[in-house]
Amino acid sequence: MGHLDGQVAIVTGGGTGIGRETATRLAAEGARVVVAGRRKPPLDIVIADIERAGGQAVARQADVSNVAEAAALAEWTRQTCGQIDVLVNNAGHSSPNRTVWVEHEEWSRVVDVNLNGVYSLTRAVLPAMLERGAGTIVTVTSLAALRPGLISGAAYGAAKAAARNFMQFVHTTLRDRGIRATTIVPAEVDTPILDARPHPPDAAARATMMQAEDVARAILLCVTMPARTVIEEIVMSPAMSRDHSAEIATARRLGEHGRSG
């Protein structure tokens, strides 16, 4: 018997990294997992892995930054699976330009995925959760929400900070109606999103970081706590510190070049 037997979970950004690890662990605990993402092929690979291990999962292609697609994902899940017990907002996007000179189009895309996507899908799943009087929403933000800088970037940090605030609002206003809202705040994690940095970290740097499975374990802890308990926030960091000076210098130089270009 798993801790999540009979429950239905949606995991966004589920094709790679933290999302993939989270979907796998939720399925192993008995949940039927809707693995969502913009690209279908990675989702299909995750589904195959989960089913091979004896779990239940279905893939659903969706860009949650699009309000209509977020609403359609929630409605499809409710119609197909009968209920929605857990939502993991994990989809993320960053801009190569980390400075204040980031172009408006890039800024908007980062905010659309990291903030508006969280808002849109959370808003879409809440009616079903409120009707049942129970639901857990976990949102993966970033340490950039607490410690902004050139490593994470202006747009990414601002969007993640706002998403964190939104989750706190959901917790404060809906906790007495059975809704648990949790924010996971990780520092550097070795995932594909690092490739979008102006100066992508090398193998030695990545070896010092947390792995996607570490964050997935934290998410699983929050989701499997007894209904009487909510973990409001978990801040996670690598045990080992590292030198970011070269990456900061690259981000600053490229950003200033964009200003003059």
SEGU-446122 format. One record per residue: residue in three letters; x, y negated, z negated of N, C-alpha, C in turn; residue number from 0. Coordinates in nm, 3 decimals, always signed. Atoms other than C-alpha are relative to their C-alpha. Layout:
residues N
res/n_x/n_y/n_z/ca_x/ca_y/ca_z/c_x/c_y/c_z/n
ALA/X/Y/Z/X/Y/Z/X/Y/Z/NUM
...
This chain:
residues 261
res/n_x/n_y/n_z/ca_x/ca_y/ca_z/c_x/c_y/c_z/n
MET/+0.084/+0.120/+0.000/+0.000/+0.000/+0.000/+0.088/-0.125/+0.000/0
GLY/-0.075/+0.124/-0.005/+0.133/-0.341/+0.097/-0.072/-0.111/-0.075/1
HIS/+0.058/+0.113/+0.072/+0.077/-0.669/-0.085/-0.099/-0.078/+0.085/2
LEU/+0.085/+0.078/-0.089/-0.101/-0.809/+0.222/-0.097/+0.087/+0.080/3
ASP/+0.093/-0.089/-0.069/-0.318/-0.514/+0.323/-0.134/-0.070/+0.021/4
GLY/+0.130/+0.057/-0.029/-0.633/-0.636/+0.496/+0.002/-0.149/+0.029/5
GLN/-0.007/+0.143/-0.025/-0.508/-0.992/+0.540/+0.048/-0.028/+0.143/6
VAL/-0.037/+0.044/-0.133/-0.458/-1.184/+0.864/+0.086/-0.125/-0.013/7
ALA/-0.095/+0.111/+0.008/-0.164/-1.420/+0.912/+0.034/-0.052/+0.138/8
ILE/-0.051/+0.065/-0.121/-0.068/-1.668/+1.183/+0.140/-0.052/-0.029/9
VAL/-0.137/+0.052/+0.013/+0.302/-1.742/+1.229/+0.035/-0.073/+0.128/10
THR/-0.038/+0.076/-0.119/+0.402/-2.021/+1.467/+0.152/+0.001/+0.017/11
GLY/-0.142/-0.013/-0.028/+0.739/-2.033/+1.635/+0.047/+0.141/-0.028/12
GLY/-0.023/-0.138/+0.043/+0.721/-1.658/+1.595/+0.090/+0.083/+0.088/13
GLY/-0.079/-0.079/-0.092/+0.937/-1.551/+1.887/+0.145/+0.015/-0.037/14
THR/-0.143/-0.003/+0.035/+1.277/-1.624/+1.734/+0.020/-0.046/-0.144/15
GLY/-0.044/+0.059/+0.126/+1.462/-1.711/+1.414/-0.088/+0.029/-0.119/16
ILE/+0.076/-0.013/+0.123/+1.267/-1.774/+1.096/-0.139/+0.058/+0.027/17
GLY/+0.133/-0.050/-0.032/+0.932/-1.710/+1.264/-0.002/+0.148/+0.026/18
ARG/-0.008/-0.143/-0.030/+1.035/-1.373/+1.394/+0.021/+0.082/-0.128/19
GLU/-0.026/-0.072/+0.124/+1.175/-1.262/+1.059/-0.122/-0.002/-0.092/20
THR/+0.119/+0.011/+0.085/+0.864/-1.387/+0.879/-0.111/+0.090/+0.048/21
ALA/+0.105/-0.086/-0.056/+0.623/-1.212/+1.113/+0.027/+0.146/-0.031/22
THR/-0.038/-0.139/+0.025/+0.814/-0.887/+1.070/-0.025/+0.039/-0.146/23
ARG/+0.016/-0.030/+0.143/+0.807/-0.908/+0.690/-0.147/-0.001/-0.043/24
LEU/+0.142/+0.002/+0.033/+0.440/-1.003/+0.668/-0.069/+0.127/+0.050/25
ALA/+0.057/-0.124/-0.054/+0.350/-0.709/+0.892/+0.039/+0.121/-0.083/26
ALA/-0.046/-0.111/+0.082/+0.560/-0.476/+0.678/-0.076/+0.009/-0.132/27
GLU/+0.079/+0.001/+0.124/+0.349/-0.582/+0.379/-0.148/+0.025/+0.027/28
GLY/+0.136/-0.041/-0.030/+0.031/-0.483/+0.560/-0.087/-0.101/+0.071/29
ALA/+0.080/+0.100/-0.068/-0.084/-0.806/+0.721/-0.011/+0.029/+0.149/30
ARG/+0.011/+0.003/-0.145/-0.218/-0.819/+1.074/+0.046/-0.138/+0.042/31
VAL/-0.067/+0.127/-0.027/+0.000/-1.090/+1.222/-0.027/-0.047/+0.143/32
VAL/+0.011/+0.066/-0.130/-0.081/-1.328/+1.506/+0.129/-0.079/+0.019/33
VAL/-0.130/+0.061/-0.023/+0.261/-1.422/+1.639/-0.016/-0.100/+0.115/34
ALA/+0.028/+0.105/-0.097/+0.230/-1.756/+1.819/+0.126/-0.074/+0.040/35
GLY/-0.114/+0.077/-0.050/+0.472/-1.953/+2.033/-0.026/-0.046/+0.142/36
ARG/+0.019/+0.056/-0.133/+0.514/-2.141/+2.359/+0.039/+0.097/+0.111/37
ARG/-0.050/-0.092/-0.104/+0.697/-1.861/+2.545/-0.044/+0.143/-0.031/38
LYS/+0.058/-0.132/+0.022/+0.529/-1.524/+2.587/+0.104/+0.112/-0.012/39
PRO/-0.093/-0.114/+0.008/+0.831/-1.292/+2.651/+0.060/+0.024/-0.139/40
PRO/-0.052/-0.029/+0.134/+0.993/-1.342/+2.306/-0.107/+0.052/-0.096/41
LEU/+0.109/-0.048/+0.085/+0.654/-1.289/+2.141/-0.024/+0.148/+0.022/42
ASP/+0.024/-0.140/-0.031/+0.608/-0.959/+2.320/+0.106/+0.091/-0.062/43
ILE/-0.107/-0.078/+0.062/+0.945/-0.839/+2.191/-0.025/+0.018/-0.150/44
VAL/+0.029/-0.007/+0.143/+0.847/-0.921/+1.833/-0.116/+0.097/-0.026/45
ILE/+0.115/-0.090/+0.017/+0.513/-0.743/+1.872/+0.044/+0.145/+0.013/46
ALA/-0.047/-0.137/-0.021/+0.687/-0.433/+2.006/+0.079/+0.050/-0.121/47
ASP/-0.079/-0.038/+0.118/+0.929/-0.431/+1.711/-0.090/+0.030/-0.120/48
ILE/+0.092/-0.019/+0.112/+0.646/-0.467/+1.459/-0.079/+0.129/+0.016/49
GLU/+0.080/-0.121/-0.023/+0.436/-0.193/+1.618/+0.086/+0.125/-0.011/50
ARG/-0.090/-0.115/+0.011/+0.738/+0.037/+1.639/+0.023/+0.038/-0.146/51
ALA/-0.020/-0.024/+0.143/+0.775/-0.002/+1.264/-0.130/+0.038/-0.071/52
GLY/+0.126/-0.042/+0.059/+0.410/+0.086/+1.210/-0.091/-0.113/-0.042/53
GLY/+0.081/+0.115/+0.038/+0.274/-0.267/+1.164/-0.100/-0.039/+0.107/54
GLN/+0.102/+0.051/-0.092/-0.009/-0.457/+1.330/+0.030/-0.145/+0.036/55
ALA/-0.027/+0.137/-0.043/+0.050/-0.769/+1.537/-0.052/-0.020/+0.141/56
VAL/+0.042/+0.039/-0.135/-0.079/-0.953/+1.842/+0.070/-0.131/+0.034/57
ALA/-0.066/+0.122/-0.046/+0.084/-1.224/+2.049/-0.104/-0.097/+0.054/58
ARG/+0.087/+0.104/-0.053/-0.084/-1.554/+2.132/+0.086/-0.118/+0.043/59
GLN/-0.079/+0.112/-0.052/+0.084/-1.810/+2.356/-0.074/-0.130/-0.030/60
ALA/+0.062/+0.127/+0.036/+0.018/-2.163/+2.227/+0.105/-0.103/-0.032/61
ASP/-0.081/+0.114/+0.039/+0.178/-2.503/+2.196/-0.079/-0.075/-0.106/62
VAL/+0.082/+0.055/+0.108/+0.054/-2.615/+1.855/+0.005/-0.152/-0.008/63
SER/-0.002/+0.146/-0.002/+0.154/-2.976/+1.921/-0.116/-0.054/+0.083/64
ASN/+0.119/+0.035/-0.076/-0.144/-2.979/+2.158/-0.122/+0.031/-0.086/65
VAL/+0.112/-0.017/+0.093/-0.456/-3.033/+1.945/-0.098/+0.107/+0.050/66
ALA/+0.095/-0.097/-0.055/-0.678/-2.829/+2.179/+0.055/+0.141/-0.010/67
GLU/-0.059/-0.135/+0.008/-0.435/-2.535/+2.187/+0.007/+0.049/-0.144/68
ALA/-0.001/-0.038/+0.142/-0.402/-2.540/+1.808/-0.138/+0.046/-0.044/69
ALA/+0.138/-0.036/+0.035/-0.779/-2.532/+1.769/-0.037/+0.133/+0.063/70
ALA/+0.031/-0.125/-0.069/-0.805/-2.254/+2.027/+0.070/+0.119/-0.066/71
LEU/-0.073/-0.106/+0.069/-0.540/-2.048/+1.843/-0.075/+0.042/-0.127/72
ALA/+0.074/-0.031/+0.122/-0.734/-2.073/+1.516/-0.131/+0.071/+0.031/73
GLU/+0.129/-0.060/-0.034/-1.067/-1.992/+1.680/+0.019/+0.141/+0.056/74
TRP/-0.028/-0.132/-0.055/-0.920/-1.701/+1.877/+0.033/+0.099/-0.110/75
THR/-0.037/-0.087/+0.111/-0.770/-1.558/+1.559/-0.123/+0.038/-0.082/76
ARG/+0.120/-0.028/+0.077/-1.097/-1.589/+1.372/-0.093/+0.097/+0.073/77
GLN/+0.089/-0.086/-0.078/-1.295/-1.428/+1.654/+0.058/+0.141/+0.017/78
THR/-0.065/-0.128/-0.027/-1.040/-1.152/+1.718/+0.024/+0.081/-0.127/79
CYS/-0.042/-0.069/+0.122/-0.930/-1.070/+1.364/-0.101/-0.010/-0.114/80
GLY/+0.106/+0.010/+0.099/-1.237/-1.177/+1.166/+0.021/-0.101/-0.110/81
GLN/-0.030/+0.093/+0.109/-1.061/-1.409/+0.921/+0.140/-0.055/+0.018/82
ILE/-0.136/+0.055/+0.004/-0.753/-1.619/+0.853/+0.036/-0.018/-0.146/83
ASP/-0.041/+0.006/+0.140/-0.580/-1.567/+0.520/+0.127/-0.081/-0.022/84
VAL/-0.132/+0.062/+0.015/-0.231/-1.703/+0.581/+0.037/-0.074/+0.128/85
LEU/-0.059/+0.074/-0.112/-0.082/-1.970/+0.804/+0.142/-0.037/-0.037/86
VAL/-0.139/+0.043/+0.017/+0.292/-2.017/+0.838/+0.033/-0.096/+0.114/87
ASN/-0.039/+0.103/-0.095/+0.372/-2.345/+1.014/+0.152/-0.001/+0.010/88
ASN/-0.145/-0.012/-0.012/+0.721/-2.273/+1.141/+0.055/-0.061/+0.128/89
ALA/-0.049/+0.053/-0.128/+0.741/-2.411/+1.497/+0.076/-0.130/-0.022/90
GLY/-0.082/+0.119/+0.017/+1.012/-2.674/+1.527/+0.064/-0.043/+0.131/91
HIS/-0.066/+0.055/-0.118/+1.183/-2.899/+1.779/+0.085/-0.117/-0.044/92
SER/-0.088/+0.112/+0.034/+1.477/-3.139/+1.759/+0.048/-0.067/+0.127/93
SER/-0.048/+0.079/-0.113/+1.627/-3.405/+1.984/+0.151/-0.002/+0.001/94
PRO/-0.147/+0.012/-0.006/+1.989/-3.413/+2.108/+0.049/-0.134/-0.053/95
ASN/-0.039/+0.132/+0.051/+1.999/-3.784/+2.022/-0.043/-0.010/-0.146/96
ARG/+0.029/-0.002/+0.143/+2.024/-3.796/+1.643/-0.013/-0.141/-0.059/97
THR/-0.005/+0.135/+0.054/+2.041/-4.177/+1.606/-0.135/-0.071/+0.011/98
VAL/+0.120/+0.083/-0.010/+1.784/-4.453/+1.575/-0.028/-0.040/+0.144/99
TRP/+0.015/+0.037/-0.140/+1.839/-4.511/+1.948/-0.065/+0.110/+0.084/100
VAL/+0.071/-0.107/-0.072/+1.651/-4.194/+2.040/-0.113/-0.062/+0.082/101
GLU/+0.105/+0.053/-0.087/+1.419/-4.263/+2.332/-0.139/+0.037/-0.053/102
HIS/+0.135/-0.019/+0.054/+1.049/-4.293/+2.255/-0.059/+0.136/+0.042/103
GLU/+0.053/-0.128/-0.048/+0.963/-3.987/+2.467/+0.054/+0.116/-0.084/104
GLU/-0.059/-0.105/+0.084/+1.205/-3.771/+2.268/-0.055/-0.008/-0.141/105
TRP/+0.055/+0.020/+0.134/+1.086/-3.920/+1.939/-0.139/+0.060/-0.009/106
SER/+0.139/-0.046/+0.001/+0.725/-3.844/+2.027/-0.007/+0.153/+0.005/107
ARG/+0.002/-0.145/-0.010/+0.801/-3.484/+2.123/+0.039/+0.065/-0.133/108
VAL/-0.041/-0.054/+0.130/+0.982/-3.419/+1.794/-0.112/-0.015/-0.103/109
VAL/+0.109/+0.023/+0.094/+0.699/-3.573/+1.594/-0.121/+0.086/+0.034/110
ASP/+0.115/-0.082/-0.041/+0.435/-3.387/+1.798/+0.013/+0.143/-0.050/111
VAL/-0.018/-0.140/+0.041/+0.584/-3.046/+1.720/+0.009/+0.013/-0.152/112
ASN/-0.032/-0.019/+0.142/+0.710/-3.094/+1.364/-0.101/-0.059/-0.097/113
LEU/+0.101/+0.061/+0.086/+0.430/-3.312/+1.225/-0.141/+0.023/+0.054/114
ASN/+0.135/-0.011/-0.054/+0.129/-3.324/+1.455/-0.042/+0.145/+0.019/115
GLY/+0.033/-0.141/-0.012/+0.150/-2.950/+1.518/-0.043/+0.059/-0.134/116
VAL/+0.037/-0.046/+0.135/+0.138/-2.886/+1.142/-0.139/-0.051/-0.035/117
TYR/+0.132/+0.059/+0.026/-0.157/-3.123/+1.107/-0.109/+0.070/+0.079/118
SER/+0.103/-0.054/-0.087/-0.347/-2.981/+1.404/-0.040/+0.142/-0.037/119
LEU/+0.033/-0.139/+0.029/-0.321/-2.614/+1.314/-0.052/+0.016/-0.142/120
THR/+0.052/-0.005/+0.137/-0.369/-2.667/+0.941/-0.147/-0.041/-0.002/121
ARG/+0.138/+0.050/-0.009/-0.683/-2.866/+1.014/-0.090/+0.103/+0.067/122
ALA/+0.080/-0.097/-0.074/-0.800/-2.592/+1.251/-0.032/+0.125/-0.082/123
VAL/+0.024/-0.123/+0.077/-0.763/-2.302/+1.004/-0.075/-0.025/-0.130/124
LEU/+0.058/+0.028/+0.132/-0.895/-2.478/+0.694/-0.150/+0.033/-0.011/125
PRO/+0.142/-0.034/+0.018/-1.270/-2.439/+0.765/-0.024/+0.147/-0.034/126
ALA/+0.018/-0.143/+0.028/-1.241/-2.059/+0.773/+0.050/+0.035/-0.139/127
MET/-0.054/-0.026/+0.134/-1.027/-2.059/+0.459/-0.094/-0.053/-0.108/128
LEU/+0.089/+0.061/+0.099/-1.258/-2.294/+0.272/-0.131/+0.076/-0.012/129
GLU/+0.125/-0.079/+0.002/-1.560/-2.088/+0.369/+0.016/+0.124/-0.087/130
ARG/-0.027/-0.121/+0.079/-1.398/-1.784/+0.206/+0.049/-0.034/-0.140/131
GLY/-0.048/+0.042/+0.130/-1.263/-1.987/-0.085/+0.140/+0.048/-0.031/132
ALA/-0.137/-0.047/+0.021/-0.906/-1.865/-0.032/+0.081/-0.018/+0.127/133
GLY/-0.090/+0.012/-0.114/-0.608/-1.927/+0.191/+0.134/-0.053/-0.044/134
THR/-0.136/+0.044/+0.030/-0.233/-1.980/+0.185/+0.061/-0.061/+0.124/135
ILE/-0.065/+0.070/-0.111/-0.056/-2.233/+0.407/+0.143/-0.031/-0.041/136
VAL/-0.142/+0.024/+0.026/+0.323/-2.236/+0.415/+0.058/-0.076/+0.118/137
THR/-0.061/+0.079/-0.105/+0.506/-2.503/+0.611/+0.151/-0.008/-0.020/138
VAL/-0.145/+0.008/+0.004/+0.876/-2.486/+0.691/+0.040/-0.140/+0.045/139
THR/-0.049/+0.133/-0.037/+1.021/-2.837/+0.682/+0.152/+0.007/+0.012/140
SER/-0.147/+0.003/-0.008/+1.391/-2.919/+0.633/+0.054/-0.085/-0.112/141
LEU/-0.066/+0.086/+0.099/+1.634/-3.062/+0.383/+0.016/-0.142/+0.055/142
ALA/-0.003/+0.134/-0.061/+1.641/-3.352/+0.630/-0.113/-0.088/-0.052/143
ALA/+0.110/+0.077/+0.058/+1.311/-3.454/+0.472/+0.042/-0.071/-0.128/144
LEU/-0.046/+0.056/+0.127/+1.499/-3.525/+0.149/+0.132/-0.075/+0.015/145
ARG/-0.133/+0.059/-0.018/+1.847/-3.616/+0.278/+0.022/-0.031/+0.148/146
PRO/-0.012/+0.034/-0.142/+1.824/-3.790/+0.617/+0.142/-0.036/+0.039/147
GLY/-0.133/+0.032/-0.048/+2.132/-3.832/+0.832/+0.019/+0.043/+0.143/148
LEU/-0.029/-0.027/-0.141/+2.300/-3.780/+1.168/+0.005/+0.149/+0.034/149
ILE/+0.001/-0.143/-0.029/+2.321/-3.403/+1.133/-0.139/+0.042/+0.048/150
SER/+0.137/-0.038/-0.037/+1.943/-3.364/+1.149/-0.063/-0.098/+0.098/151
GLY/+0.053/+0.099/-0.092/+1.859/-3.689/+1.326/-0.116/-0.080/-0.057/152
ALA/+0.103/+0.092/+0.048/+1.622/-3.980/+1.277/-0.140/+0.056/+0.021/153
ALA/+0.134/-0.047/-0.031/+1.318/-3.830/+1.449/-0.035/+0.127/-0.078/154
TYR/+0.024/-0.128/+0.067/+1.352/-3.481/+1.301/-0.022/-0.020/-0.150/155
GLY/+0.013/+0.023/+0.144/+1.404/-3.603/+0.945/-0.129/-0.070/-0.035/156
ALA/+0.123/+0.073/+0.027/+1.113/-3.845/+0.963/-0.122/+0.090/+0.015/157
ALA/+0.113/-0.090/-0.023/+0.878/-3.582/+1.105/-0.011/+0.104/-0.111/158
LYS/+0.001/-0.101/+0.106/+0.978/-3.322/+0.848/-0.042/-0.059/-0.134/159
ALA/+0.041/+0.066/+0.124/+0.937/-3.571/+0.563/-0.151/-0.021/-0.002/160
ALA/+0.144/+0.020/-0.008/+0.587/-3.652/+0.682/-0.076/+0.131/-0.014/161
ALA/+0.065/-0.131/+0.013/+0.499/-3.283/+0.714/+0.001/+0.047/-0.146/162
ARG/-0.009/-0.034/+0.143/+0.618/-3.228/+0.358/-0.105/-0.077/-0.079/163
ASN/+0.100/+0.082/+0.069/+0.400/-3.514/+0.238/-0.141/+0.051/+0.028/164
PHE/+0.132/-0.050/-0.036/+0.103/-3.374/+0.427/-0.033/+0.128/-0.076/165
MET/+0.023/-0.123/+0.075/+0.144/-3.034/+0.260/-0.029/-0.031/-0.147/166
GLN/+0.027/+0.040/+0.139/+0.157/-3.203/-0.080/-0.142/-0.055/-0.014/167
PHE/+0.137/+0.051/+0.001/-0.167/-3.380/+0.009/-0.101/+0.115/+0.002/168
VAL/+0.089/-0.116/-0.006/-0.333/-3.050/+0.103/-0.005/+0.071/-0.135/169
HIS/-0.007/-0.064/+0.132/-0.215/-2.899/-0.224/-0.081/-0.079/-0.103/170
THR/+0.064/+0.083/+0.101/-0.339/-3.190/-0.433/-0.152/-0.004/+0.014/171
THR/+0.143/+0.021/-0.022/-0.681/-3.220/-0.274/-0.081/+0.128/+0.017/172
LEU/+0.076/-0.121/-0.028/-0.773/-2.858/-0.198/+0.035/+0.118/-0.091/173
ARG/-0.041/-0.111/+0.086/-0.609/-2.649/-0.469/-0.118/+0.057/-0.080/174
ASP/+0.114/-0.046/+0.079/-0.936/-2.631/-0.666/-0.107/+0.068/+0.085/175
ARG/+0.094/-0.069/-0.090/-1.111/-2.486/-0.360/+0.062/+0.128/+0.057/176
GLY/-0.060/-0.127/-0.037/-0.881/-2.186/-0.331/+0.112/-0.007/+0.101/177
ILE/-0.105/+0.015/-0.100/-0.621/-2.330/-0.094/+0.135/-0.020/-0.067/178
ARG/-0.138/+0.015/+0.048/-0.253/-2.281/-0.172/+0.085/-0.059/+0.113/179
ALA/-0.085/+0.065/-0.100/-0.018/-2.516/+0.014/+0.143/-0.004/-0.052/180
THR/-0.139/-0.013/+0.040/+0.355/-2.453/+0.000/+0.092/-0.059/+0.106/181
THR/-0.100/+0.052/-0.093/+0.653/-2.629/+0.154/+0.134/+0.070/-0.027/182
ILE/-0.135/-0.056/+0.007/+0.982/-2.451/+0.226/+0.093/-0.105/+0.059/183
VAL/-0.091/+0.109/-0.039/+1.270/-2.699/+0.249/+0.142/+0.057/+0.013/184
PRO/-0.133/-0.059/-0.014/+1.578/-2.527/+0.392/+0.103/-0.097/+0.057/185
ALA/-0.113/+0.067/-0.065/+1.917/-2.677/+0.468/+0.037/+0.083/+0.122/186
GLU/-0.041/-0.066/-0.124/+2.121/-2.528/+0.752/-0.029/+0.150/+0.001/187
VAL/+0.028/-0.141/-0.024/+1.998/-2.195/+0.884/+0.051/+0.034/+0.139/188
ASP/-0.054/-0.041/-0.130/+2.167/-2.008/+1.166/-0.112/+0.051/+0.089/189
THR/+0.109/-0.033/-0.092/+1.886/-2.016/+1.423/+0.027/-0.068/+0.135/190
PRO/-0.023/+0.059/-0.132/+1.860/-2.108/+1.794/-0.016/-0.151/+0.007/191
ILE/+0.020/+0.145/-0.006/+1.754/-2.467/+1.713/+0.133/-0.075/-0.015/192
LEU/-0.131/+0.064/+0.015/+2.119/-2.540/+1.626/+0.064/-0.030/+0.136/193
ASP/-0.058/+0.021/-0.134/+2.200/-2.517/+1.996/-0.038/-0.136/+0.058/194
ALA/+0.043/+0.131/-0.049/+2.016/-2.848/+2.047/+0.080/-0.115/-0.062/195
ARG/-0.080/+0.106/+0.061/+2.264/-3.037/+1.831/+0.100/-0.059/+0.099/196
PRO/-0.100/+0.060/-0.089/+2.499/-3.283/+2.005/+0.134/+0.073/-0.005/197
HIS/-0.124/-0.075/+0.020/+2.789/-3.081/+1.862/-0.039/+0.132/-0.067/198
PRO/+0.046/-0.126/+0.059/+2.660/-2.724/+1.814/+0.109/+0.064/-0.087/199
PRO/-0.100/-0.062/+0.088/+2.834/-2.553/+1.521/+0.054/+0.129/+0.060/200
ASP/-0.062/-0.121/-0.053/+3.079/-2.278/+1.609/-0.029/+0.119/-0.091/201
ALA/+0.027/-0.124/+0.074/+3.078/-1.921/+1.481/+0.046/-0.008/-0.145/202
ALA/-0.050/+0.012/+0.137/+3.287/-2.008/+1.176/-0.095/-0.083/-0.085/203
ALA/+0.095/+0.084/+0.074/+3.044/-2.282/+1.074/-0.129/+0.076/-0.027/204
ARG/+0.125/-0.074/+0.016/+2.741/-2.061/+1.131/+0.013/+0.110/-0.106/205
ALA/-0.020/-0.106/+0.099/+2.896/-1.794/+0.910/-0.020/-0.050/-0.143/206
THR/+0.020/+0.055/+0.134/+2.862/-2.031/+0.611/-0.147/-0.027/-0.030/207
MET/+0.140/+0.042/+0.014/+2.491/-2.090/+0.667/-0.090/+0.111/-0.051/208
MET/+0.105/-0.098/+0.027/+2.176/-1.921/+0.547/-0.042/+0.066/+0.130/209
GLN/+0.053/-0.070/-0.115/+2.022/-1.667/+0.781/-0.153/-0.010/+0.000/210
ALA/+0.146/+0.010/-0.012/+1.665/-1.662/+0.909/-0.070/+0.091/-0.099/211
GLU/+0.063/-0.095/+0.092/+1.588/-1.360/+0.692/-0.006/-0.056/-0.142/212
ASP/+0.002/+0.058/+0.134/+1.673/-1.562/+0.378/-0.124/-0.087/-0.019/213
VAL/+0.119/+0.086/+0.008/+1.401/-1.817/+0.451/-0.127/+0.084/+0.008/214
ALA/+0.117/-0.088/-0.011/+1.159/-1.543/+0.555/-0.032/+0.068/-0.133/215
ARG/+0.022/-0.062/+0.132/+1.207/-1.378/+0.216/-0.067/-0.098/-0.095/216
ALA/+0.063/+0.102/+0.084/+1.117/-1.705/+0.044/-0.147/-0.019/+0.038/217
ILE/+0.139/+0.013/-0.047/+0.803/-1.737/+0.259/-0.083/+0.118/-0.050/218
LEU/+0.071/-0.119/+0.046/+0.704/-1.380/+0.174/-0.030/-0.008/-0.149/219
LEU/+0.023/+0.016/+0.144/+0.745/-1.454/-0.197/-0.121/-0.089/-0.025/220
CYS/+0.111/+0.094/+0.020/+0.507/-1.750/-0.172/-0.133/+0.061/+0.039/221
VAL/+0.125/-0.056/-0.052/+0.248/-1.560/+0.028/-0.051/+0.115/-0.085/222
THR/+0.040/-0.119/+0.076/+0.247/-1.253/-0.198/-0.017/-0.025/-0.148/223
MET/+0.028/+0.030/+0.140/+0.217/-1.432/-0.530/-0.147/+0.024/-0.030/224
PRO/+0.142/-0.016/+0.035/-0.106/-1.358/-0.720/-0.077/-0.129/+0.031/225
ALA/+0.082/+0.115/-0.040/-0.392/-1.588/-0.615/-0.005/-0.108/-0.107/226
ARG/+0.004/+0.097/+0.109/-0.375/-1.757/-0.955/+0.120/-0.094/-0.001/227
THR/-0.126/+0.074/+0.003/-0.028/-1.894/-0.875/+0.035/-0.055/+0.138/228
VAL/-0.050/+0.060/-0.124/+0.103/-2.134/-0.611/+0.142/-0.050/-0.022/229
ILE/-0.134/+0.059/+0.000/+0.466/-2.212/-0.542/-0.009/-0.124/+0.090/230
GLU/+0.022/+0.122/-0.076/+0.444/-2.574/-0.436/+0.113/-0.031/+0.098/231
GLU/-0.113/+0.035/-0.086/+0.794/-2.612/-0.293/+0.122/+0.083/-0.038/232
ILE/-0.128/-0.066/+0.022/+1.119/-2.423/-0.251/+0.105/-0.074/+0.083/233
VAL/-0.113/+0.064/-0.068/+1.442/-2.608/-0.165/+0.113/+0.101/+0.006/234
MET/-0.101/-0.102/-0.021/+1.709/-2.380/-0.017/+0.124/-0.060/+0.066/235
SER/-0.125/+0.047/-0.059/+2.075/-2.445/+0.061/+0.100/+0.114/+0.006/236
PRO/-0.110/-0.097/+0.000/+2.379/-2.240/+0.161/+0.082/-0.014/-0.127/237
ALA/-0.083/+0.006/+0.121/+2.592/-2.150/-0.137/+0.132/-0.071/+0.027/238
MET/-0.129/+0.058/-0.037/+2.901/-2.272/+0.051/-0.021/-0.132/+0.075/239
SER/+0.005/+0.127/-0.072/+2.950/-2.633/+0.160/+0.100/+0.006/+0.116/240
ARG/-0.093/+0.002/-0.113/+3.126/-2.721/+0.486/+0.020/-0.143/+0.048/241
ASP/-0.035/+0.132/-0.052/+3.281/-3.015/+0.669/-0.085/-0.032/+0.124/242
HIS/+0.085/+0.041/-0.111/+3.031/-3.194/+0.896/+0.056/-0.120/+0.078/243
SER/-0.049/+0.127/-0.052/+3.255/-3.485/+0.993/+0.007/-0.004/+0.153/244
ALA/-0.011/-0.001/-0.146/+3.321/-3.380/+1.354/-0.138/-0.008/+0.065/245
GLU/+0.135/+0.002/-0.056/+2.950/-3.320/+1.419/-0.066/-0.136/-0.017/246
ILE/+0.055/+0.134/+0.024/+2.853/-3.653/+1.264/+0.061/-0.100/+0.097/247
ALA/-0.066/+0.092/-0.092/+3.109/-3.835/+1.476/-0.054/+0.016/+0.142/248
THR/+0.054/-0.024/-0.134/+2.978/-3.671/+1.794/-0.140/-0.056/+0.012/249
ALA/+0.138/+0.050/-0.003/+2.617/-3.754/+1.709/-0.003/-0.152/+0.006/250
ARG/-0.004/+0.146/+0.001/+2.705/-4.116/+1.637/+0.047/-0.054/+0.135/251
ARG/-0.055/+0.047/-0.128/+2.910/-4.155/+1.956/-0.101/+0.015/+0.113/252
LEU/+0.097/-0.022/-0.106/+2.646/-4.005/+2.183/-0.121/-0.092/-0.016/253
GLY/+0.113/+0.090/+0.024/+2.372/-4.210/+2.018/+0.031/-0.143/+0.040/254
GLU/-0.039/+0.136/-0.036/+2.561/-4.533/+2.062/+0.013/-0.013/+0.153/255
HIS/-0.008/+0.000/-0.146/+2.626/-4.438/+2.426/-0.139/-0.015/+0.060/256
GLY/+0.137/+0.012/-0.048/+2.254/-4.396/+2.473/-0.055/-0.140/-0.017/257
ARG/+0.045/+0.137/+0.022/+2.199/-4.742/+2.331/+0.046/-0.093/+0.111/258
SER/-0.058/+0.089/-0.101/+2.426/-4.901/+2.588/-0.032/+0.044/+0.142/259
GLY/+0.023/-0.055/-0.132/+2.318/-4.677/+2.878/-0.127/-0.053/+0.066/260
